[in-house]
Amino acid sequence: MTRMRLRLTFPPHLIQEPIVYRLVKDFDIVINIRRADVKADYGWMALELDGEEAQLERGVKWLKEKGVQVDPIERDVISP
């Protein structure tokens, strides 16, 4: 089992999409939402993701393909 900490930033057209649900259901990833702020036109989430390394990689690739900005978090700081 591998753990990954990410900040996801959602563009306006994805705010209403069930992105986190799809990560859980389609990629068999366990999600822990650490922080989030979602408005009508913008949103972000700080998540811990647990799963098999290959599944996590597939899930992150899918997020990026959907248009979600994915940034790694190191010790509660977003890494460049």
N, CA, C and O of each residue as an XYZ file, in Angstrom:
320
protein
N       0.844     -1.174      0.000
C       0.000      0.000      0.000
C       0.893      1.243      0.000
O       1.862      1.317      0.756
N       0.570      2.194     -0.832
C       1.322      3.436     -0.962
C       0.420      4.599     -0.565
O      -0.787      4.568     -0.803
N       1.017      5.629      0.043
C       0.266      6.828      0.405
C       0.818      8.014     -0.361
O       2.028      8.165     -0.526
N      -0.097      8.851     -0.825
C       0.241     10.033     -1.592
C      -0.577     11.195     -1.037
O      -1.755     11.028     -0.723
N       0.031     12.359     -0.915
C      -0.694     13.554     -0.457
C      -0.689     14.560     -1.591
O       0.370     14.940     -2.093
N      -1.883     14.993     -1.996
C      -2.031     15.872     -3.145
C      -2.997     17.008     -2.862
O      -3.906     16.892     -2.040
N      -2.778     18.098     -3.559
C      -3.758     19.186     -3.611
C      -4.325     19.169     -5.025
O      -3.587     19.251     -6.007
N      -5.632     19.063     -5.111
C      -6.324     19.087     -6.395
C      -7.016     20.430     -6.541
O      -7.720     20.874     -5.634
N      -6.819     21.075     -7.680
C      -7.484     22.338     -7.970
C      -8.375     22.109     -9.185
O      -7.919     21.654    -10.234
N      -9.663     22.437     -9.018
C     -10.658     22.133    -10.039
C     -11.056     23.391    -10.806
O     -11.355     24.416    -10.194
N     -11.063     23.325    -12.145
C     -11.572     24.438    -12.943
C     -13.102     24.472    -12.850
O     -13.723     23.486    -12.452
N     -13.699     25.596    -13.213
C     -15.158     25.746    -13.072
C     -15.984     24.629    -13.706
O     -16.990     24.217    -13.128
N     -15.590     24.130    -14.870
C     -16.410     23.127    -15.551
C     -16.390     21.754    -14.860
O     -17.177     20.877    -15.218
N     -15.502     21.557    -13.878
C     -15.455     20.272    -13.177
C     -16.032     20.317    -11.763
O     -16.069     19.290    -11.085
N     -16.478     21.475    -11.310
C     -16.967     21.613     -9.933
C     -18.120     20.654     -9.638
O     -18.194     20.103     -8.539
N     -19.009     20.451    -10.591
C     -20.182     19.599    -10.370
C     -19.924     18.118    -10.661
O     -20.810     17.288    -10.458
N     -18.719     17.780    -11.133
C     -18.400     16.397    -11.474
C     -18.016     15.592    -10.220
O     -17.390     16.138     -9.313
N     -18.378     14.320    -10.159
C     -18.035     13.477     -8.993
C     -16.610     12.908     -9.099
O     -16.425     11.693     -9.166
N     -15.628     13.784     -9.112
C     -14.235     13.397     -9.331
C     -13.730     12.464     -8.227
O     -13.144     11.425     -8.529
N     -13.942     12.811     -6.973
C     -13.445     11.994     -5.860
C     -14.139     10.635     -5.860
O     -13.495      9.614     -5.619
N     -15.416     10.612     -6.121
C     -16.149      9.345     -6.210
C     -15.527      8.442     -7.269
O     -15.349      7.245     -7.040
N     -15.197      9.011     -8.425
C     -14.609      8.222     -9.511
C     -13.245      7.665     -9.120
O     -12.911      6.544     -9.501
N     -12.441      8.436     -8.359
C     -11.155      7.919     -7.896
C     -11.354      6.682     -7.019
O     -10.633      5.693     -7.147
N     -12.333      6.755     -6.138
C     -12.613      5.636     -5.235
C     -13.155      4.444     -6.023
O     -12.648      3.330     -5.897
N     -14.160      4.676     -6.814
C     -14.877      3.604     -7.508
C     -14.069      2.981     -8.655
O     -13.963      1.759     -8.757
N     -13.502      3.839     -9.518
C     -12.854      3.341    -10.732
C     -11.407      2.900    -10.526
O     -10.905      2.051    -11.263
N     -10.730      3.477     -9.519
C      -9.311      3.196     -9.340
C      -9.009      2.495     -8.017
O      -7.848      2.214     -7.719
N     -10.031      2.211     -7.227
C      -9.872      1.497     -5.959
C      -8.872      2.200     -5.044
O      -7.985      1.573     -4.465
N      -9.040      3.534     -4.927
C      -8.170      4.360     -4.093
C      -8.956      4.786     -2.856
O     -10.114      5.194     -2.956
N      -8.320      4.688     -1.696
C      -8.936      5.153     -0.448
C      -8.564      6.622     -0.274
O      -7.391      6.990     -0.333
N      -9.576      7.451     -0.060
C      -9.392      8.906      0.007
C      -9.663      9.400      1.422
O     -10.633      8.991      2.060
N      -8.794     10.283      1.900
C      -9.020     10.998      3.153
C      -8.938     12.482      2.818
O      -7.869     12.979      2.465
N     -10.060     13.194      2.925
C     -10.087     14.629      2.629
C      -9.579     15.368      3.858
O     -10.197     15.321      4.922
N      -8.451     16.049      3.704
C      -7.826     16.776      4.820
C      -8.340     18.213      4.908
O      -8.588     18.721      6.001
N      -8.494     18.849      3.787
C      -9.037     20.216      3.717
C      -9.687     20.393      2.356
O      -9.340     19.711      1.391
N     -10.633     21.318      2.294
C     -11.272     21.590      1.008
C     -11.970     22.937      1.054
O     -12.393     23.408      2.109
N     -12.076     23.538     -0.113
C     -12.838     24.766     -0.286
C     -13.432     24.700     -1.684
O     -12.709     24.751     -2.678
N     -14.747     24.586     -1.753
C     -15.415     24.464     -3.039
C     -16.471     25.552     -3.143
O     -17.351     25.673     -2.291
N     -16.366     26.332     -4.194
C     -17.318     27.406     -4.480
C     -18.016     27.062     -5.796
O     -17.756     26.015     -6.389
N     -18.893     27.937     -6.240
C     -19.636     27.686     -7.473
C     -18.734     27.658     -8.708
O     -19.039     26.967     -9.679
N     -17.630     28.403     -8.678
C     -16.792     28.517     -9.874
C     -15.337     28.088     -9.671
O     -14.519     28.248    -10.577
N     -15.004     27.546     -8.498
C     -13.621     27.200     -8.211
C     -13.609     26.246     -7.020
O     -14.471     26.320     -6.145
N     -12.626     25.351     -6.997
C     -12.529     24.472     -5.841
C     -11.163     23.846     -5.722
O     -10.454     23.678     -6.714
N     -10.797     23.501     -4.497
C      -9.559     22.763     -4.250
C      -9.782     21.807     -3.097
O     -10.660     22.011     -2.258
N      -8.972     20.761     -3.069
C      -9.023     19.772     -2.003
C      -7.610     19.314     -1.696
O      -6.811     19.101     -2.608
N      -7.300     19.162     -0.422
C      -6.058     18.526      0.014
C      -6.434     17.116      0.443
O      -7.246     16.932      1.350
N      -5.844     16.124     -0.206
C      -6.228     14.732     -0.005
C      -5.036     13.864      0.357
O      -3.902     14.137     -0.037
N      -5.317     12.810      1.115
C      -4.395     11.695      1.261
C      -5.012     10.551      0.483
O      -6.186     10.229      0.666
N      -4.233      9.944     -0.374
C      -4.699      8.832     -1.187
C      -3.892      7.600     -0.820
O      -2.662      7.648     -0.778
N      -4.579      6.497     -0.556
C      -3.933      5.228     -0.252
C      -4.367      4.199     -1.285
O      -5.543      4.113     -1.641
N      -3.399      3.418     -1.762
C      -3.717      2.366     -2.714
C      -2.457      1.757     -3.274
O      -1.345      2.109     -2.877
N      -2.643      0.841     -4.200
C      -1.501      0.252     -4.895
C      -0.862      1.330     -5.766
O      -1.556      2.170     -6.339
N       0.453      1.297     -5.857
C       1.172      2.345     -6.585
C       0.679      2.510     -8.019
O       0.521      3.636     -8.491
N       0.437      1.418     -8.708
C      -0.041      1.479    -10.097
C      -1.411      2.145    -10.182
O      -1.673      2.921    -11.102
N      -2.291      1.840     -9.215
C      -3.624      2.449     -9.207
C      -3.531      3.955     -8.943
O      -4.233      4.746     -9.572
N      -2.663      4.338     -8.014
C      -2.472      5.765     -7.734
C      -1.957      6.494     -8.975
O      -2.435      7.582     -9.297
N      -0.997      5.907     -9.665
C      -0.453      6.521    -10.877
C      -1.529      6.661    -11.951
O      -1.616      7.693    -12.617
N      -2.341      5.626    -12.116
C      -3.441      5.693    -13.091
C      -4.452      6.766    -12.710
O      -4.935      7.506    -13.567
N      -4.772      6.848    -11.409
C      -5.720      7.848    -10.942
C      -5.218      9.267    -11.146
O      -5.976     10.138    -11.573
N      -3.949      9.507    -10.845
C      -3.371     10.849    -11.034
C      -3.338     11.204    -12.519
O      -3.635     12.338    -12.895
N      -2.982     10.245    -13.353
C      -2.987     10.487    -14.804
C      -4.384     10.865    -15.283
O      -4.545     11.793    -16.075
N      -5.388     10.145    -14.803
C      -6.775     10.420    -15.180
C      -7.186     11.827    -14.734
O      -7.829     12.557    -15.488
N      -6.808     12.210    -13.494
C      -7.127     13.553    -13.006
C      -6.562     14.624    -13.935
O      -7.261     15.563    -14.313
N      -5.293     14.472    -14.296
C      -4.647     15.452    -15.174
C      -5.308     15.493    -16.541
O      -5.483     16.568    -17.114
N      -5.679     14.328    -17.069
C      -6.361     14.277    -18.367
C      -7.722     14.964    -18.312
O      -8.164     15.548    -19.302
N      -8.386     14.896    -17.160
C      -9.687     15.559    -16.987
C      -9.547     17.085    -16.889
O     -10.518     17.811    -17.099
N      -8.336     17.570    -16.570
C      -8.123     19.008    -16.442
C      -7.967     19.483    -15.014
O      -7.980     20.687    -14.759
N      -7.818     18.551    -14.070
C      -7.598     18.902    -12.667
C      -6.113     19.190    -12.483
O      -5.267     18.423    -12.943
N      -5.794     20.294    -11.812
C      -4.403     20.591    -11.482
C      -4.027     19.746    -10.272
O      -4.718     19.779     -9.254
N      -2.947     18.997    -10.372
C      -2.506     18.086     -9.319
C      -1.140     18.540     -8.821
O      -0.177     18.592     -9.586
N      -1.061     18.872     -7.522
C       0.195     19.302     -6.916
C       0.494     18.430     -5.710
O      -0.384     18.210     -4.875
N       1.731     17.926     -5.602
C       2.097     17.133     -4.424
C       2.193     18.010     -3.184
O       2.558     19.182     -3.272
N       1.868     17.444     -2.038
C       1.980     18.142     -0.754
C       3.060     17.449      0.061
O       3.046     16.227      0.212
N       3.982     18.219      0.577
C       5.025     17.714      1.471
C       4.899     18.444      2.804
O       5.099     19.657      2.864
N       4.571     17.725      3.865
C       4.462     18.305      5.203
C       3.558     19.544      5.236
O       3.937     20.581      5.781
N       2.376     19.429      4.656
C       1.388     20.504      4.604
C       1.820     21.712      3.790
O       1.261     22.799      3.938
N       2.810     21.526      2.935
C       3.241     22.584      2.026
C       3.166     22.032      0.623
O       3.624     20.920      0.360
N       2.589     22.804     -0.280
C       2.492     22.371     -1.675
C       3.867     22.479     -2.302
O       4.503     23.531     -2.235
N       4.327     21.404     -2.908
C       5.635     21.376     -3.550
C       5.532     21.893     -4.967
O       4.543     21.629     -5.651
N       6.541     22.628     -5.423
C       6.508     23.136     -6.819
C       6.704     22.017     -7.816
O       6.705     22.258     -9.023
